[in-house]
Amino acid sequence: QVQLVESGGGLVQAGGSLRLSCAASGRTFSITAMSWFRQPPEKEREFVASIGWSGGNTNYADSVKGRFTISRDDAENTVHLQMNSLQPEDTAMYYCNVGNVKAGWNYWGQGTQVTVSS
């Protein structure tokens, strides 16, 4: 069982930055990867970024490449998403997901709202 606590969301003006965090607890030793997803208003959930639990193998959606950076703090058992040059189209509920594909399980965070005003 894994518990996820997200933080860092909020309201920011266009061009600003936010740093999301997702702290994991429980059986974190079994986690192989972590991903961020987002769901904009009136749209379906979409992939944002992913990272291997060791810190390698990062992947990004084309829409956020060059602006967002995913990283992991192993000492704090936390994954971060640094978001720069935010635009109104980045407005969404952001969710982290961790899991073990081989073992067949995953867990979702509660979500944190990011709102970018023009």
BAGUTOR-48314 format. One record per atom (N, C-alpha, C, CB): residue in three letters; x, y, z. Coordinates in steps of 0.2 Angstrom, whole numbers, padded with zeros to 4 digits, always signed. Glycine has a CB too. Layout:
ALAXYZ
...
***
This chain:
GLN+0004-0006+0000
GLN+0000+0000+0000
GLN+0004+0006+0000
GLN-0005+0000+0006
VAL+0003+0011-0004
VAL+0006+0017-0005
VAL+0002+0023-0004
VAL+0010+0018-0012
GLN+0004+0028+0000
GLN+0000+0034+0001
GLN+0004+0040-0002
GLN-0001+0036+0008
LEU+0000+0044-0006
LEU+0003+0050-0009
LEU+0000+0056-0007
LEU+0002+0049-0017
VAL+0004+0061-0006
VAL+0002+0068-0003
VAL+0005+0073-0008
VAL+0004+0069+0004
GLU+0001+0077-0012
GLU+0003+0082-0017
GLU+0002+0089-0014
GLU-0001+0081-0023
SER+0007+0093-0016
SER+0007+0100-0014
SER+0010+0104-0019
SER+0010+0101-0007
GLY+0009+0111-0019
GLY+0012+0115-0023
GLY+0008+0119-0028
GLY+0017+0112-0026
GLY+0002+0117-0029
GLY-0003+0120-0033
GLY-0005+0127-0031
GLY-0009+0115-0035
GLY-0008+0130-0035
GLY-0011+0137-0033
GLY-0012+0141-0040
GLY-0006+0140-0029
LEU-0013+0147-0038
LEU-0015+0152-0043
LEU-0009+0156-0045
LEU-0020+0157-0041
VAL-0007+0157-0052
VAL-0001+0160-0054
VAL-0003+0164-0060
VAL+0005+0156-0055
GLN+0001+0170-0062
GLN+0000+0173-0068
GLN+0004+0170-0073
GLN+0002+0181-0067
ALA+0001+0171-0079
ALA+0005+0169-0085
ALA+0012+0171-0085
ALA+0001+0171-0092
GLY+0016+0166-0087
GLY+0024+0167-0087
GLY+0027+0165-0080
GLY+0025+0174-0088
GLY+0023+0164-0075
GLY+0025+0162-0069
GLY+0027+0155-0068
GLY+0020+0164-0063
SER+0029+0153-0062
SER+0032+0146-0061
SER+0028+0143-0054
SER+0039+0146-0060
LEU+0028+0137-0054
LEU+0025+0133-0049
LEU+0029+0127-0048
LEU+0018+0132-0049
ARG+0030+0124-0042
ARG+0034+0118-0041
ARG+0029+0113-0037
ARG+0040+0119-0037
LEU+0027+0108-0041
LEU+0023+0103-0038
LEU+0027+0097-0034
LEU+0018+0100-0043
SER+0024+0095-0029
SER+0028+0089-0025
SER+0023+0084-0024
SER+0031+0092-0019
CYS+0026+0078-0024
CYS+0022+0072-0022
CYS+0026+0067-0018
CYS+0019+0068-0029
ALA+0024+0067-0011
ALA+0027+0063-0006
ALA+0024+0056-0006
ALA+0028+0067+0000
ALA+0028+0051-0006
ALA+0026+0044-0006
ALA+0028+0041+0001
ALA+0028+0040-0011
SER+0023+0037+0004
SER+0024+0033+0010
SER+0021+0027+0009
SER+0022+0037+0016
GLY+0023+0022+0013
GLY+0021+0015+0013
GLY+0026+0011+0010
GLY+0014+0015+0009
ARG+0024+0006+0006
ARG+0028+0002+0002
ARG+0031+0005-0004
ARG+0024-0005+0000
THR+0035+0010-0003
THR+0038+0014-0008
THR+0044+0010-0012
THR+0040+0020-0006
PHE+0047+0005-0008
PHE+0052+0001-0011
PHE+0050-0003-0017
PHE+0055-0003-0006
SER+0044-0004-0018
SER+0042-0008-0024
SER+0040-0003-0030
SER+0035-0012-0022
ILE+0040+0003-0029
ILE+0038+0008-0035
ILE+0044+0008-0040
ILE+0037+0015-0032
THR+0042+0007-0046
THR+0047+0007-0052
THR+0046+0014-0056
THR+0045+0001-0056
ALA+0041+0017-0056
ALA+0040+0023-0060
ALA+0035+0028-0057
ALA+0039+0022-0067
MET+0036+0034-0058
MET+0031+0039-0056
MET+0029+0044-0062
MET+0033+0044-0050
SER+0023+0046-0063
SER+0021+0050-0068
SER+0016+0056-0066
SER+0017+0046-0073
TRP+0016+0061-0069
TRP+0011+0066-0068
TRP+0006+0067-0074
TRP+0015+0073-0067
PHE+0000+0067-0072
PHE-0005+0068-0077
PHE-0009+0075-0075
PHE-0010+0062-0077
ARG-0013+0077-0080
ARG-0017+0083-0078
ARG-0023+0083-0082
ARG-0013+0090-0080
GLN-0029+0086-0079
GLN-0035+0086-0083
GLN-0038+0093-0083
GLN-0040+0081-0079
PRO-0037+0096-0089
PRO-0039+0103-0089
PRO-0047+0103-0089
PRO-0037+0106-0096
PRO-0050+0109-0088
PRO-0057+0110-0088
PRO-0060+0107-0095
PRO-0059+0117-0086
GLU-0065+0103-0094
GLU-0069+0101-0100
GLU-0065+0097-0105
GLU-0072+0107-0104
LYS-0059+0094-0102
LYS-0055+0090-0106
LYS-0053+0083-0103
LYS-0049+0093-0108
GLU-0051+0078-0106
GLU-0049+0072-0103
GLU-0042+0072-0100
GLU-0049+0067-0109
ARG-0041+0068-0096
ARG-0034+0067-0093
ARG-0029+0066-0098
ARG-0034+0062-0087
GLU-0023+0069-0097
GLU-0018+0069-0102
GLU-0011+0068-0098
GLU-0018+0075-0106
PHE-0007+0064-0101
PHE+0000+0063-0099
PHE+0004+0070-0099
PHE+0004+0058-0103
VAL+0008+0071-0093
VAL+0012+0076-0093
VAL+0020+0074-0093
VAL+0011+0080-0087
ALA+0022+0070-0088
ALA+0029+0068-0088
ALA+0029+0062-0084
ALA+0033+0074-0085
SER+0035+0058-0084
SER+0036+0052-0080
SER+0044+0052-0079
SER+0034+0046-0084
ILE+0045+0048-0074
ILE+0052+0047-0072
ILE+0053+0040-0068
ILE+0054+0053-0067
GLY+0058+0037-0070
GLY+0060+0031-0066
GLY+0061+0032-0059
GLY+0066+0027-0069
TRP+0060+0028-0055
TRP+0060+0029-0047
TRP+0068+0030-0045
TRP+0058+0023-0043
SER+0072+0028-0049
SER+0079+0029-0048
SER+0081+0036-0050
SER+0084+0024-0051
GLY+0077+0040-0054
GLY+0079+0046-0056
GLY+0080+0047-0064
GLY+0084+0049-0053
GLY+0081+0041-0067
GLY+0082+0041-0074
GLY+0076+0040-0078
GLY+0087+0036-0076
ASN+0077+0040-0085
ASN+0071+0038-0090
ASN+0066+0043-0089
ASN+0069+0031-0088
THR+0067+0049-0090
THR+0062+0054-0090
THR+0059+0055-0097
THR+0065+0061-0088
ASN+0052+0056-0097
ASN+0048+0058-0103
ASN+0043+0063-0102
ASN+0044+0051-0105
TYR+0042+0067-0107
TYR+0038+0073-0107
TYR+0033+0073-0113
TYR+0042+0079-0106
ALA+0027+0076-0111
ALA+0023+0077-0117
ALA+0025+0083-0121
ALA+0016+0079-0114
ASP+0024+0083-0127
ASP+0026+0088-0131
ASP+0024+0095-0129
ASP+0024+0087-0139
SER+0019+0096-0126
SER+0016+0102-0124
SER+0020+0106-0118
SER+0009+0102-0122
VAL+0024+0102-0115
VAL+0027+0104-0109
VAL+0035+0104-0110
VAL+0025+0101-0103
LYS+0037+0101-0115
LYS+0045+0100-0116
LYS+0048+0107-0116
LYS+0046+0097-0122
GLY+0053+0108-0112
GLY+0057+0114-0112
GLY+0054+0119-0106
GLY+0057+0117-0118
ARG+0049+0117-0104
ARG+0046+0121-0098
ARG+0045+0118-0092
ARG+0039+0124-0101
PHE+0043+0111-0092
PHE+0043+0107-0086
PHE+0048+0103-0085
PHE+0036+0103-0086
THR+0050+0101-0079
THR+0056+0097-0077
THR+0053+0092-0071
THR+0062+0101-0075
ILE+0054+0086-0072
ILE+0052+0081-0067
ILE+0058+0078-0064
ILE+0048+0075-0070
SER+0058+0078-0057
SER+0064+0075-0054
SER+0062+0072-0047
SER+0069+0081-0052
ARG+0066+0068-0045
ARG+0065+0064-0038
ARG+0070+0066-0033
ARG+0065+0057-0040
ASP+0068+0067-0027
ASP+0072+0068-0021
ASP+0072+0061-0017
ASP+0070+0074-0017
ASP+0077+0057-0018
ASP+0077+0050-0015
ASP+0077+0051-0007
ASP+0082+0046-0017
ALA+0081+0056-0005
ALA+0081+0056+0002
ALA+0074+0058+0006
ALA+0086+0062+0004
GLU+0070+0062+0002
GLU+0064+0064+0005
GLU+0058+0060+0002
GLU+0062+0071+0004
ASN+0060+0055-0002
ASN+0055+0050-0005
ASN+0049+0054-0009
ASN+0052+0046+0000
THR+0052+0059-0012
THR+0047+0064-0015
THR+0049+0065-0023
THR+0047+0071-0012
VAL+0044+0066-0027
VAL+0044+0068-0034
VAL+0042+0075-0035
VAL+0041+0063-0039
HIS+0045+0079-0039
HIS+0044+0086-0040
HIS+0042+0087-0048
HIS+0049+0090-0038
LEU+0038+0092-0049
LEU+0037+0094-0056
LEU+0038+0102-0056
LEU+0030+0092-0058
GLN+0044+0104-0058
GLN+0045+0111-0059
GLN+0042+0114-0065
GLN+0053+0113-0059
MET+0037+0118-0065
MET+0034+0121-0070
MET+0035+0128-0071
MET+0026+0120-0069
ASN+0038+0130-0077
ASN+0040+0137-0079
ASN+0036+0139-0085
ASN+0048+0137-0080
SER+0036+0146-0086
SER+0033+0149-0091
SER+0026+0146-0092
SER+0037+0147-0098
LEU+0022+0146-0087
LEU+0016+0144-0087
LEU+0011+0148-0091
LEU+0013+0143-0079
GLN+0006+0145-0094
GLN+0001+0148-0098
GLN-0006+0146-0096
GLN+0003+0146-0106
PRO-0011+0150-0098
PRO-0017+0148-0096
PRO-0019+0141-0098
PRO-0022+0153-0099
GLU-0017+0139-0104
GLU-0018+0132-0106
GLU-0016+0126-0101
GLU-0016+0131-0113
ASP-0011+0128-0097
ASP-0009+0124-0092
ASP-0013+0123-0086
ASP-0002+0126-0090
THR-0018+0127-0086
THR-0023+0126-0080
THR-0026+0119-0080
THR-0029+0132-0081
ALA-0026+0116-0075
ALA-0029+0109-0074
ALA-0028+0107-0067
ALA-0025+0104-0079
MET-0031+0101-0066
MET-0030+0097-0060
MET-0024+0093-0061
MET-0036+0094-0057
TYR-0019+0093-0057
TYR-0013+0089-0058
TYR-0013+0083-0053
TYR-0007+0093-0058
TYR-0012+0077-0056
TYR-0012+0071-0052
TYR-0005+0067-0053
TYR-0017+0066-0054
CYS-0002+0065-0047
CYS+0004+0060-0048
CYS+0001+0053-0047
CYS+0009+0062-0043
ASN+0005+0049-0051
ASN+0003+0042-0051
ASN+0010+0038-0050
ASN+0000+0040-0057
VAL+0010+0033-0045
VAL+0016+0029-0044
VAL+0013+0022-0045
VAL+0019+0030-0038
GLY+0018+0017-0047
GLY+0016+0010-0047
GLY+0022+0006-0049
GLY+0010+0010-0052
ASN+0020-0001-0050
ASN+0024-0006-0052
ASN+0020-0010-0058
ASN+0026-0011-0046
VAL+0022-0009-0064
VAL+0019-0012-0069
VAL+0019-0019-0069
VAL+0022-0009-0076
LYS+0025-0022-0068
LYS+0026-0029-0068
LYS+0022-0032-0062
LYS+0034-0031-0066
ALA+0021-0029-0057
ALA+0017-0032-0051
ALA+0010-0030-0052
ALA+0019-0029-0045
GLY+0008-0025-0057
GLY+0001-0024-0058
GLY-0003-0020-0054
GLY-0002-0030-0059
TRP+0001-0015-0051
TRP-0003-0010-0046
TRP+0000-0003-0047
TRP-0002-0012-0039
ASN-0005+0002-0045
ASN-0003+0009-0046
ASN-0007+0013-0041
ASN-0003+0012-0053
TYR-0005+0019-0039
TYR-0009+0023-0034
TYR-0009+0030-0037
TYR-0006+0023-0027
TRP-0015+0033-0036
TRP-0015+0040-0038
TRP-0015+0045-0032
TRP-0022+0041-0042
GLY-0012+0051-0033
GLY-0013+0056-0028
GLY-0020+0059-0028
GLY-0007+0061-0029
GLN-0021+0064-0023
GLN-0028+0067-0023
GLN-0029+0072-0028
GLN-0029+0069-0016
GLY-0023+0075-0031
GLY-0023+0080-0036
GLY-0022+0087-0032
GLY-0030+0080-0039
THR-0019+0091-0036
THR-0018+0098-0034
THR-0020+0103-0040
THR-0011+0099-0032
GLN-0024+0108-0038
GLN-0026+0112-0044
GLN-0021+0118-0045
GLN-0032+0116-0041
VAL-0020+0118-0052
VAL-0015+0124-0055
VAL-0020+0128-0059
VAL-0009+0120-0059
THR-0020+0134-0057
THR-0024+0139-0061
THR-0019+0145-0064
THR-0030+0142-0057
VAL-0019+0146-0070
VAL-0014+0151-0073
VAL-0019+0156-0076
VAL-0010+0148-0078
SER-0018+0162-0074
SER-0022+0168-0076
SER-0018+0172-0081
SER-0024+0172-0070
SER-0022+0175-0086
SER-0019+0179-0091
SER-0018+0187-0088
SER-0023+0179-0097
***
